[in-house]
Amino acid sequence: MWDGPAGDNRARMTQDLVAAGRGSSHSHTHGAAGLAVLALLCNAFIWGVSWWPFRQLQALGLHPLWATALVYAVAMLFIACWRPASIRQLLNTPVLWVLVLASGTTNAAFNWAVSIGEVVRVVLLFYLMPLWTVLLARVLLHEHLTRLAALRVALALAGAVLVLQPAGAGWTLPLPSSLPDWLGVLGGASFALNNVMLRREAHRPEEARALAMFTGGLLVAGSLGLLLGPAGGVPRPPLPAPGWVLFALALAGAFLLSNLALQYGAARLRANVTSVVMLSEVVFASGSAVLWGNEHLSPALVLGGLLIMGAALLSVAESTVPRETSGG
């Protein structure tokens, strides 16, 4: 779900800055801080409402997988031309191809899910990311399981139980029941891997990590489109026509703009502040889905969303308190 030249995620470069714990250590004027927050809100808004242009492109005959591949191809070419050395850095660094896979899966899964499923439900399942981050950080970064981390897991799981309950069907085993559900969960898990890998490989050149993530969006989405094909519900791209081509290029431009805004804001604010502001994406996604997509927010969905957002906010709180080992 995140893009990004030069830094991070949903996949978006600011997540690189956030996940790597970067923030400005210099004092800034209130005006500069306000602009930084506005920049982050711009990024969150673009991603929060991105489901709408993807659905419009789908109505014009361009499947979300092909739309994702095209958008990221444009972004990849931009980075390669802007920082040619990033091509050699990516080719000579095998571990960055894990980032290619993680970022590509994140964007392909998220964009496909919001194009065909309930936007709010998909976004909330995607934001189970704190749950997966705890597990992956334990395995890949050897981080200890803190009490706050355990609480994060519990809140995220409780929220998922509520979000996944079928409306009016009573209590059932809380498992994803549709393709959009599974794609939302997969997108969140791969985004968590994306962020953990960014933290682990924070010493790599930023342009190489950026190129890796954009390349992933092209390769994973494009490969899935080719593999599934019409038989798998992914029709071939339509012949070039001004309508969908210009729309797709405009979307690519919006994503590039969102990344520039993301980098500007994240470089000037503390990482925990950036993380909180970026949660506004859920608000933008929910509001736009209700207003433009005629979606309904059930009480269970709202309560589940609050629990999942609580887990995400706890991850911010955990970064501001001393580390405490509670296990292994």
C-alpha positions in Angstrom: 0.0 0.0 0.0 3.0 2.3 0.3 5.3 3.7 -2.5 8.2 5.9 -2.2 11.3 7.5 -3.6 14.2 7.7 -1.1 13.0 6.5 2.3 10.0 4.1 2.8 5.2 2.5 2.6 1.0 0.7 3.0 5.1 0.5 -0.3 5.4 4.2 1.1 8.8 5.8 1.8 8.0 7.6 5.0 7.5 4.2 6.6 11.2 3.8 5.9 11.9 6.9 7.9 9.4 5.9 10.6 10.5 2.2 10.7 14.2 3.1 10.8 13.4 5.5 13.6 14.5 8.6 11.8 13.3 12.0 12.7 14.7 15.5 12.8 16.8 16.3 15.8 16.8 20.0 15.2 14.2 22.5 16.4 11.8 23.8 13.9 9.4 26.7 13.8 5.8 26.0 14.3 5.2 27.0 10.7 7.6 24.3 9.4 6.1 21.7 11.7 2.7 22.6 10.4 3.8 22.3 6.8 5.3 18.9 7.7 2.0 17.7 9.2 0.1 19.0 6.1 2.5 17.1 3.9 1.9 13.8 5.8 -1.9 14.5 5.7 -1.6 14.9 1.9 0.1 11.5 1.6 -2.5 9.9 3.9 -5.3 11.5 1.9 -4.0 10.2 -1.5 -3.6 6.7 -0.2 -6.9 6.8 1.8 -8.9 7.7 -1.3 -6.8 5.7 -3.8 -9.5 3.0 -4.0 -11.6 5.4 -6.0 -9.3 5.9 -9.0 -8.4 2.2 -9.0 -12.1 1.4 -9.3 -12.5 4.0 -12.1 -9.7 2.4 -14.0 -11.3 -1.0 -13.5 -14.5 0.4 -14.9 -12.5 1.5 -18.0 -11.2 -2.1 -18.4 -7.9 -1.9 -16.6 -7.7 -4.5 -13.8 -6.1 -3.3 -10.5 -3.1 -5.5 -11.0 -2.3 -4.0 -14.4 -3.0 -0.5 -13.0 -0.6 -1.1 -10.1 2.1 -2.4 -12.5 1.7 0.6 -14.7 1.8 3.1 -11.9 4.9 1.6 -10.4 6.6 1.2 -13.7 6.3 5.0 -14.1 7.7 5.5 -10.6 10.5 3.0 -11.1 11.6 4.8 -14.3 11.6 8.1 -12.4 13.9 6.8 -9.7 16.2 5.0 -12.1 16.6 8.2 -14.2 17.0 10.4 -11.1 19.4 8.1 -9.4 21.0 5.8 -12.0 23.4 4.3 -9.4 20.4 2.7 -7.7 20.1 0.2 -10.5 23.6 -1.3 -9.8 23.0 -1.1 -6.0 19.8 -3.1 -6.4 21.3 -5.7 -8.7 24.3 -6.2 -6.5 22.4 -6.5 -3.2 20.4 -9.8 -3.1 18.8 -9.0 0.3 17.0 -6.0 -1.3 15.0 -8.5 -3.4 13.2 -9.5 -0.2 12.1 -5.9 -0.1 11.1 -6.1 -3.8 8.8 -9.1 -2.9 7.4 -7.6 0.3 6.7 -4.2 -1.2 5.3 -5.6 -4.4 3.0 -8.0 -2.5 1.8 -5.1 -0.3 0.8 -2.9 -3.1 -0.7 -5.6 -5.4 -2.8 -7.0 -2.6 -4.0 -3.7 -1.1 -4.9 -2.1 -4.5 -6.7 -5.2 -5.7 -8.6 -5.6 -2.4 -9.9 -2.0 -2.2 -10.9 -2.2 -5.8 -13.2 -5.1 -5.3 -14.1 -5.3 -1.6 -15.5 -3.1 1.2 -12.9 -0.4 1.6 -13.2 0.1 5.3 -13.1 -3.6 6.1 -10.0 -4.1 3.8 -8.2 -1.1 5.3 -8.8 -2.3 8.8 -7.6 -5.8 8.0 -4.5 -4.2 6.4 -3.9 -2.3 9.6 -3.5 -5.5 11.5 0.1 -4.7 10.6 1.2 -4.2 14.2 0.4 -7.8 14.9 2.6 -9.1 12.1 5.3 -6.6 13.0 5.7 -7.9 16.5 6.1 -11.5 15.2 8.5 -10.6 12.3 10.6 -8.3 14.5 11.0 -11.1 16.9 12.2 -13.5 14.2 14.2 -11.2 11.9 15.4 -8.5 14.3 15.6 -10.7 17.5 13.6 -8.0 19.4 12.3 -9.0 22.8 8.5 -9.3 23.4 7.5 -6.4 25.6 4.3 -6.1 27.6 3.1 -3.3 25.3 3.9 -5.5 22.3 1.8 -8.3 23.8 -1.0 -5.9 24.5 -0.8 -4.7 20.8 -1.2 -8.3 19.6 -4.2 -8.8 21.9 -5.9 -5.6 20.8 -5.3 -6.3 17.1 -6.6 -9.9 17.4 -9.7 -8.7 19.3 -10.3 -6.0 16.6 -9.9 -8.6 13.8 -12.5 -10.9 15.5 -15.1 -8.1 15.3 -14.2 -6.9 11.8 -14.3 -10.5 10.4 -17.7 -11.4 11.9 -20.3 -11.7 9.2 -23.2 -9.2 9.6 -26.3 -10.8 11.1 -24.7 -14.3 11.1 -24.0 -14.7 14.8 -20.5 -15.5 16.1 -18.4 -17.7 13.8 -14.8 -18.6 13.5 -13.1 -15.2 12.7 -11.4 -16.1 9.4 -11.3 -14.1 6.2 -14.3 -15.2 4.1 -13.6 -13.5 0.7 -10.9 -12.7 -1.7 -10.7 -9.0 -0.5 -10.5 -10.1 3.1 -7.5 -12.4 2.3 -5.9 -9.8 0.2 -6.2 -7.2 3.0 -4.6 -9.6 5.5 -1.9 -10.5 3.1 -1.2 -6.9 2.3 -0.8 -6.0 6.0 1.5 -8.9 6.7 3.7 -8.1 3.7 3.7 -4.5 4.7 4.9 -5.5 8.1 7.7 -7.5 6.4 8.4 -4.4 4.3 8.9 -2.2 7.3 11.0 -4.7 9.2 13.3 -5.2 6.3 13.6 -1.4 6.0 14.7 -1.3 9.6 17.1 -4.2 9.1 18.6 -2.7 5.9 18.5 0.9 7.0 22.3 1.2 6.2 21.6 0.6 2.5 21.4 3.6 0.1 17.9 5.2 0.2 17.6 5.3 -3.6 18.3 1.5 -3.7 15.6 0.8 -1.2 13.2 3.1 -3.1 13.9 1.4 -6.4 13.5 -2.0 -4.8 10.0 -1.1 -3.6 8.9 0.5 -6.9 10.3 -2.5 -8.8 8.3 -4.8 -6.5 5.1 -3.0 -7.4 5.8 -3.6 -11.1 7.1 -7.1 -10.9 4.6 -8.7 -8.4 1.5 -7.1 -9.8 2.6 -7.7 -13.4 3.6 -11.3 -12.8 0.3 -12.0 -11.0 -1.6 -10.5 -13.9 0.3 -12.7 -16.4 0.0 -15.8 -14.2 -3.8 -15.5 -13.5 -4.8 -14.1 -16.9 -8.4 -14.1 -18.1 -9.0 -17.6 -16.8 -8.1 -16.3 -13.3 -10.3 -13.3 -13.5 -7.7 -10.8 -14.6 -8.5 -9.7 -18.2 -5.7 -8.5 -20.4 -5.1 -4.7 -20.5 -7.3 -2.9 -23.0 -5.7 -1.3 -26.0 -4.2 2.1 -25.2 -6.9 4.8 -25.2 -6.6 8.4 -24.0 -9.3 7.9 -21.3 -7.5 5.2 -19.2 -3.9 6.0 -20.1 -4.2 9.6 -19.0 -6.1 8.6 -15.8 -3.4 6.0 -15.0 -0.6 8.5 -15.6 -2.4 11.0 -13.4 -2.6 8.4 -10.6 1.1 7.7 -11.0 1.8 11.4 -10.6 -0.4 11.5 -7.5 1.6 8.7 -5.9 4.9 10.3 -6.7 3.5 13.5 -5.1 2.4 11.6 -2.1 5.9 10.2 -1.6 7.5 13.6 -1.9 5.1 14.9 0.7 5.8 11.8 2.9 9.5 12.3 2.8 9.2 16.1 3.5 7.0 15.5 6.5 8.8 12.5 8.0 12.2 14.2 7.7 11.0 17.1 9.8 8.9 15.4 12.5 9.7 12.8 15.2 9.0 9.3 14.1 6.2 8.8 16.7 4.5 12.0 15.5 4.7 10.8 11.9 3.2 7.4 12.8 0.2 9.0 14.5 -0.5 11.4 11.6 -0.3 8.6 9.1 -3.1 6.8 10.8 -5.4 9.5 9.4 -5.3 7.4 6.2 -7.9 5.2 7.9 -10.1 8.2 8.5 -9.8 9.3 4.9 -10.5 5.8 3.6 -13.5 5.4 5.8 -15.0 8.8 5.1 -14.6 8.5 1.4 -16.0 5.0 1.3 -19.1 6.2 3.2 -19.6 9.3 1.1 -18.5 8.0 -2.3 -19.0 4.3 -2.0 -22.2 4.2 0.0 -20.6 1.9 2.5 -22.2 1.3 6.0 -20.2 1.4 9.2 -21.7 -1.2 11.5 -21.1 -1.0 15.3 -19.0 -4.1 15.3 -16.9 -2.7 12.4 -16.4 0.6 14.3 -15.5 -1.1 17.5 -13.1 -3.5 15.8 -11.5 -0.6 14.0 -11.0 1.3 17.2 -9.2 -1.8 18.7 -7.0 -2.1 15.7 -6.2 1.6 15.7 -5.5 1.3 19.4 -2.9 -1.4 18.7 -1.3 0.8 16.1 -1.1 3.7 18.6 0.4 1.5 21.2 3.3 0.8 18.8 3.9 4.6 18.9 3.7 4.6 22.7 6.1 1.7 22.9 8.8 3.7 21.0 8.7 6.4 23.6 9.2 4.3 26.7 12.2 2.3 27.9 12.5 -1.2 26.5 11.4 -3.9 28.9 11.9 -7.6 28.4 9.0 -9.8 29.2 10.0 -12.9 27.4 12.7 -14.7 25.4 
